[in-house]
């Protein structure tokens, strides 16, 4: 009869395990993990409103439906219990009885609740763990992992907005990857806490959701057809229970896959099911077998039944023989769930996780000890000879004083910097002329000093070759040398800072040539890399130089900031104007002649600033005006990404193993070009194409006159194509 207390194992089934001498009310022994007691069957395997609440309007509830079905189930069980040991049983009766008894009980619901909570914990560990996410998304790699790339590509193909950009999907995929890398830290900070809360809510609400799902499944059938069909395919017999009598687990029946250990039947893959065991009474077992009628292995039934129980098992006596089984309650079900969930996550990780990028797996080199570090032990070095020239100095005495200071600086820095390739110093009043006349020892155009309206170059360390050895010579304006011997402390500090900065450049050249011989005179094989790398080379060397020299003039950060801001304004003004002009003259070389130098300068100055800040171990964003300017420019997140890549080059100094470690920085050239509406890519034949989508200038191009001019330009381009005139 239905009521508020609803049995998930029906009383008609429990009563067969009645304890002897129980009196008028049927009682059984109930064994939990930490206690055992005798109880009436009315209170065993029952919960208040387990299936449904009582309705007062006469509507039939799920518990009413189950109670009505129990008449059929009880008749089936009575028939099964009427057979003797060794009898063959009707498969239909056995299948329907077992299907109903195993799908309706609390073992299923509680196991699923536990599994859901474990799933939530596993998902939180996998998806709310920054390290795991970095691997799965390939944040530290060079491109999306294959599985992620396929998903992103499918998304790009399905959304017409991306096709409207006119950019090929491989380029859009590269852009998407960069967007992900730049915004990953922000995603972690803003999203992971909400994901953790959502998973915690999922775990907390699992009991109610699974109760609803379980009840819905039961309402669609008391003995599901698919389960009945799978069970009917077995050969069913009645066998004797083990010597002391069988216990009844709260999962009711056990199942075996292939030759594995018994599990709760409800957790077994029916396609792999080879045997089912269900106790009918303490002395009889209902056995279903797929391949044979063999009944070996039943002696350990109770041990397996206790392990497969979730909360308890039932017995008709307390003779002490089952006490040892209590501690194993819940272990098998938990093992099964653990294995299933672990396998699921392992397969997911195998498909989605990627091995870290080779460059990222290298152990990062720590900062070199400083002279004031108690652990610092300067190596014994042979004397270093280098040349010093002074053009325009007042007298020899002044030159000798500057030279003496320079020798002292080099002597102090050699234990910390690779300076064996220092060719020498040149200080000149006419800095530009000295650069132009520099004998470099190989065929190359003379170095050119920077001349921008926001600043001019004052020192550089061009590469030269002496007797087949790659070296560097520091060329600087004369006032820098004079500043070294000035009585003005600020002038001394500024000059010292500049000299050490350039010596760090010299060190980079030596370390790179020693690590990758031929680097400076070997052409870059990939045409796109060859196009991009010259724009980034000064950025990473500038980073190293400013980082090494930061402590000698912390106040120079203001100048670095001003240079970055000026370079950013120049790029924001000049590139869009040149791009708009390109819409009418179609001269891509002219556009690139403006865009590439502007981007190169911005990268160089940003590299200098980031190196200086990292050398002092603080953030450039302590300057809120600078941070706001980058936010407006859409480059705030990129700066952090760029800093990480430059810092990795610094940490690997002297340990570089491949040119690819440096070519990886090319993505930052692309990133800035994208920011200004230019999208370079390599065509199948190796040529460089630069896409300049019309949408970037759509506002400026409204009206009839621009349309006519664009039509004219298209016609002109068509004519050029006919007569063989080609763009880059």
Secondary structure, DSSP 8 states (H G I E B T S, - for coil): --SSEEESS-HHHHGGG--TT--SS-EEEEEESS-EEEEEGGGSSEEETSS----TT----HHHHHHHHHHHHHHHHHHHHTS-TT-EE-HHHHHHHHHHHHHSSHHHHHHHHHHHHHHHHHHHHHHS-HHHHHHHHTTTSSS--HHHHHHHHHHHHH-HHHHTTT--HHHHHHHHHHHHHHHHHHHHHHHHHHHHHHHHHHHHHHHHHHHHHHHHHHHT-SS-HHHHHHHHTSEEEEEE--TT---EETT-EEEEETTS--EEGGGS-GGGEEEEEEEEETTEEEEEESS----TTGGGHHHHHHHH-SSEEEES--SSTTGGGGGGTTHHHHHHHHHHHHHHHHHHHHHH-----HHHHS--------TTSTT-----------EEEEES-S-HHHHHHHHHHHHHHHHHHTTTS--TTEEEEEEESSHHHHHHT---SSS-------EETTEE--EEEEEEEETTEEEEEEEEEHHHHHHHT-S-HHHHHHHHHHHHHHHHHHHHHHHHHHHSTTGGGS--SSHHHHHHHTTTHHHHHHHHHHHHHGGG-GGGHHHHHHHHHHHHHHHHHHHHHHHHHHHHH--HHHHHHHHHHHHHHHHHHHHHHHHHHHHHTS-GGGSHHHHHHHHHHT-HHHHHHHHHHHHHHHHTTT----THHHHTTHHHHHHHHHHTT-EEEE-TTS-EEEE--GGGGTTTT-SHHHHHHHHHHHHHHHHHHHHT----
